[in-house]
Amino acid sequence: MSSDFEGYEQDFAVLTAEITGRIGKVPKLLGDEKKQMVANVEKQLEEARELLEQMELEVREIPAQSRGMYSSRMRSYKQEIGKLEADFKRSRIAYSDEVRNELLGDDGNSSENQLIKLREERAHLLDNTERLERSSRRLEAGYQIAVETEQIGQEMLENLSQDREKIQRSRERLRETDANLGKSSRILTGMLRRLLIRCCLEELKGWKLEKHFF
């Protein structure tokens, strides 16, 4: 089970390294070449998310007492994906030379105020995007904790149910033992009573014989 998870981890590490490298190239490209690079990154991000889903399925199959370490690693990987997605969004709206030329014009007479305004709008958009991503990560982390808590609670209830059954069986065996002991005690008491009666009769018989002869 853990070997499958570690295999997915290795694939995830290789894939995220490739994504990081390609994201860094996006702002430097133009035209069709840039579009192709963006499409490649989107595809690889989707593959990375699918890997995370596979890893989550593996973690759910791991016993609860060993699951904590893997759950912590999963949270780290999800944060890494979130950071890559944020970097990718920044790279797509970053100002390339082509955009600057369109804004400023070839003769450099475009309005500087327009450029400043666009930069402010871009910064505002990035800030809102990061807030949404942080909220999404918090919600996802809360959901994961709730799922793990539910699984642990269910396992505890199952263990308590098993313990209750063991206690009930022990009580039944104890009652059976008490009943057997009571029966044995009655048998022994009867045997002792008969033995005492026999001894008394023999002693009485011997006393009568002595009296007869004397």
C-alpha positions, -999 to +999 in steps of 0.1 A: +000+000+000+027+025+011+048+015-019+020+026-043+018+059-024+055+065-027+054+057-064+028+084-069+049+108-048+078+103-071+057+109-102+042+140-085+077+154-077+089+150-113+057+165-127+057+195-104+093+202-113+085+202-150+055+225-143+076+250-124+101+252-152+075+257-179+056+284-158+088+304-156+090+304-195+055+315-201+060+353-197+090+352-220+071+337-250+049+353-276+021+343-299+015+306-307+045+295-288+031+310-257-003+295-263+012+261-267+032+264-235+001+275-216-018+245-229+010+222-218+011+236-183-027+233-180-025+197-190+002+189-166-016+207-137-046+185-145-023+154-144-009+166-110-044+169-096-053+134-108-022+121-090-033+138-058-067+121-061-049+087-065-028+094-035-058+104-014-074+070-023-043+052-011-042+072+021-078+062+029-068+025+027-039+030+052-048+020+089-058+049+111-028+046+134-004+051+105-025+076+084-015+108+102+020+110+085+005+105+050-023+130+056+003+156+066+022+150+034-010+152+013-017+186+028+018+198+018+013+185-018-021+203-021-005+235-009+022+230-035-004+226-063-022+257-051+011+277-053+018+264-088-017+274-099-012+309-085+022+312-102+007+300-134-021+326-133+005+353-126+026+342-155-004+343-179-012+379-171+023+391-166+034+418-190+053+404-219+072+426-244+043+421-268+018+435-243+040+465-235+044+473-271+006+473-276+001+495-246+029+520-252+029+519-290+059+517-312+065+554-309+063+554-271+035+580-270+009+559-252-004+571-219+017+562-189-014+565-168-031+537-187-002+514-180-003+524-143-040+517-141-036+483-158-009+474-133-031+484-104-060+463-118-036+434-123-024+437-087-059+438-074-069+408-095-039+388-081-048+398-046-084+386-050-072+354-066-049+346-038-076+353-012-099+329-030-072+302-032-064+306+006-101+302+014-104+272-009-074+256+008-088+262+043-121+247+033-104+217+018-082+213+049-113+215+071-131+189+050-101+166+052-100+169+090-137+162+092-133+131+071-104+118+091-123+126+124-153+107+111-132+077+101-114+077+135-148+079+153-162+051+133-132+029+141-135+037+178-171+028+178-163-005+161-136-012+187-160-004+216-186-027+201-160-055+199-149-048+235-185-049+247-190-083+230-159-096+247-172-084+281-205-100+275-189-133+266-167-131+297-198-125+319-216-155+304-185-177+310-184-164+346-221-172+352-215-207+338-185-211+361-206-199+391-233-224+382-209-253+379-192-243+412-227-242+429-235-276+415-202-291+426-206-276+460-240-292+464-226-326+453-197-324+478-221-313+506-243-343+499-213-366+499-200-353+531-234-355+547-237-392+537-202-399+549-210-383+583-242-403+586-224-435+578-197-428+603-223-420+630-242-452+622-210-473+624-200-457+657-235-462+671-235-499+660-201-504+676-214-488+709-244-511+709-222-542+705-200-532+734-230-527+756-244-561+746-212-580+756-207-561+789 
